[in-house]
Amino acid sequence: MTAGGSDVPGTGNHSPWRTRCRNTSGRAPTPRRAFKGLRKDGGAARRVAVQRLVEQAGGKLESFYFAFGEADLYAIAELPDTATAAAMSLAVNGLGLVHLHTVPLFTPEEMDAATKKSIDYQPPGSAGR
């Protein structure tokens, strides 16, 4: 995702932007009509469909689980960049059967690097005080 840089795994050029979006978590609450397909085809077929989607986008599905609660499905994937994650979200959510929530995940080392960066921020209305 960096200008002029390669974001292809294994090339040795791992920019902060690529590592920042390396792992992406998706969770999906499933509307009633989507359960019809799940009941018909089964959970393993749904995992295969999600894996195919991720791989077509140039990524790798790391884990896939069904769950109880706010979301019915959780998946973790390695994707090339945030634009790819956004394109997948647009494609899936555009169909209207599932509402995909995409969350970038950070490693502890990436969080350590973030804590070492100095950012000068003043909240709105605090200037001149």
C-alpha positions as CSV (number, residue, x, y, z in Angstrom):
1,M,0.0,0.0,0.0
2,T,3.0,2.3,0.0
3,A,3.8,4.4,-3.0
4,G,6.5,2.7,-5.1
5,G,6.8,-0.3,-2.7
6,S,5.9,-3.9,-3.1
7,D,3.4,-5.3,-0.7
8,V,3.8,-8.9,-1.9
9,P,4.6,-11.3,0.9
10,G,8.1,-12.8,0.6
11,T,9.6,-9.8,-1.3
12,G,11.3,-8.4,1.8
13,N,9.5,-5.1,1.5
14,H,7.1,-5.1,4.3
15,S,6.0,-1.5,4.7
16,P,4.2,-0.3,7.9
17,W,1.0,-0.1,5.9
18,R,1.1,-3.7,4.9
19,T,2.0,-5.0,8.3
20,R,-0.7,-2.8,9.8
21,C,-3.4,-4.5,7.8
22,R,-1.8,-8.0,7.8
23,N,-4.5,-9.6,9.8
24,T,-8.0,-8.6,9.3
25,S,-10.9,-9.9,11.4
26,G,-14.3,-10.1,9.9
27,R,-17.5,-10.8,11.8
28,A,-20.9,-11.2,10.3
29,P,-24.4,-11.1,11.8
30,T,-26.5,-13.4,9.6
31,P,-30.0,-12.3,8.6
32,R,-32.7,-15.0,8.6
33,R,-32.7,-15.5,4.9
34,A,-28.9,-16.2,4.9
35,F,-29.6,-19.1,7.2
36,K,-31.5,-20.9,4.5
37,G,-28.3,-21.2,2.4
38,L,-26.4,-22.3,5.5
39,R,-28.9,-25.0,6.3
40,K,-28.9,-26.2,2.7
41,D,-25.2,-26.2,2.0
42,G,-23.7,-26.6,5.6
43,G,-21.0,-24.8,7.5
44,A,-18.0,-26.4,5.7
45,A,-19.3,-25.1,2.4
46,R,-19.6,-21.6,3.9
47,R,-15.9,-21.8,5.0
48,V,-14.9,-22.9,1.5
49,A,-16.8,-19.9,0.0
50,V,-15.1,-17.5,2.3
51,Q,-11.7,-19.0,1.7
52,R,-12.3,-18.7,-2.1
53,L,-13.3,-15.0,-1.7
54,V,-10.2,-14.3,0.4
55,E,-7.8,-16.1,-2.0
56,Q,-9.3,-14.4,-5.0
57,A,-8.5,-11.1,-3.3
58,G,-4.9,-12.3,-2.9
59,G,-5.2,-13.2,0.7
60,K,-5.1,-16.2,3.0
61,L,-7.8,-17.3,5.4
62,E,-6.2,-18.0,8.8
63,S,-9.2,-19.0,10.8
64,F,-13.0,-19.4,10.4
65,Y,-15.5,-20.0,13.2
66,F,-19.3,-19.9,13.8
67,A,-20.4,-18.4,17.1
68,F,-23.3,-17.4,19.3
69,G,-24.0,-13.8,20.1
70,E,-23.7,-10.5,18.3
71,A,-22.0,-12.1,15.3
72,D,-22.7,-15.5,13.8
73,L,-19.3,-15.9,12.0
74,Y,-15.8,-14.8,12.7
75,A,-12.9,-15.1,10.3
76,I,-9.3,-13.9,10.4
77,A,-7.5,-13.4,7.1
78,E,-4.2,-12.0,5.9
79,L,-4.9,-9.5,3.1
80,P,-2.6,-7.5,0.9
81,D,-3.8,-4.0,2.0
82,T,-6.7,-2.0,3.3
83,A,-8.1,-1.3,-0.2
84,T,-8.5,-5.1,-0.7
85,A,-10.3,-5.4,2.7
86,A,-12.6,-2.5,1.7
87,A,-13.3,-4.1,-1.7
88,M,-14.2,-7.4,-0.1
89,S,-16.5,-5.6,2.4
90,L,-18.2,-3.7,-0.4
91,A,-18.7,-6.9,-2.4
92,V,-20.1,-8.9,0.5
93,N,-22.2,-6.1,2.0
94,G,-23.5,-5.1,-1.4
95,L,-25.4,-8.3,-1.7
96,G,-27.4,-7.6,1.4
97,L,-27.5,-11.1,2.8
98,V,-24.7,-10.6,5.4
99,H,-23.4,-7.5,7.1
100,L,-19.6,-7.8,7.2
101,H,-17.7,-5.8,9.9
102,T,-14.0,-5.6,9.1
103,V,-11.5,-4.8,11.8
104,P,-7.7,-4.5,11.3
105,L,-5.7,-6.4,13.9
106,F,-2.4,-5.4,15.4
107,T,0.3,-7.5,16.9
108,P,1.8,-6.6,20.3
109,E,5.0,-5.5,18.5
110,E,3.0,-3.2,16.2
111,M,1.3,-1.7,19.3
112,D,4.7,-1.2,20.9
113,A,5.9,0.7,17.8
114,A,2.7,2.9,18.0
115,T,3.4,3.8,21.7
116,K,6.8,5.1,20.7
117,K,5.5,7.6,18.1
118,S,5.0,11.1,19.3
119,I,1.8,12.8,18.1
120,D,1.0,16.4,18.9
121,Y,-2.8,16.6,19.3
122,Q,-5.0,19.4,20.8
123,P,-8.7,18.7,21.2
124,P,-11.1,21.0,19.6
125,G,-11.6,24.2,21.6
126,S,-8.4,23.9,23.6
127,A,-6.2,26.2,21.4
128,G,-4.9,29.2,23.2
129,R,-5.6,27.9,26.7
